[in-house]
Amino acid sequence: MAKYIERLKEKVKIKKFDSNQPIGAWIFVVILNIVGFAGYFYLKVNNIQLGS
């Protein structure tokens, strides 16, 4: 059981970000996801159906 917990901790551990990653692209992706989820919840709250 102890080995299982240790392996789980290793998988869940937050790794340091690579300094070569384009931070602007990541900010764009995060904002796009927030807008998408906000739109999804707006449609659900107002009972708007997009399909047939």
N, C-alpha and C positions, 0 to 999 in steps of 0.2 A: 504494500500500500504506500509506503514511503517513497519508493521509486516512481510510482504513478504520479504522486503529488509533485515531485521534483521535475518530472518531464512536463507536467502541465504548467508549472511555473515558468519553465524555459520557453514554452510555446507562447505564453501570454505576455511574457516580458516585453516591454516597449524598448525598441532598439533606437540608438542615436541616429538622427537623420544624417544622410550624406550631404556634405556641403556642396557637392556638385549638382544637386537637384535644383531645377528652376522653381524657386519659391512662388513666382507669379503664376505659374501653371497650376500649382497645387491650390493656391488661393482661388483661382478661377474654378477649379473642379469642386472645391468645397462649397463655394457660393452657388454654383449651378445645382448641386445636390440639395442645398437648403431651399432654393427656389422651387425645385421639383417637388420636394415633400410638402412645402407650403401650398403649392397648387393642388396637389393630390388631396390634402386635408380640406382645402377650400371647396373642392368639388364634392367631397363626401358630406361635408356639413350642409351644403346647399342642395343636396340630392340631385346633382346634375349627372346625367348619364351620357357618356361619349359614344357608346356603341348602340347597336340596334336593339 
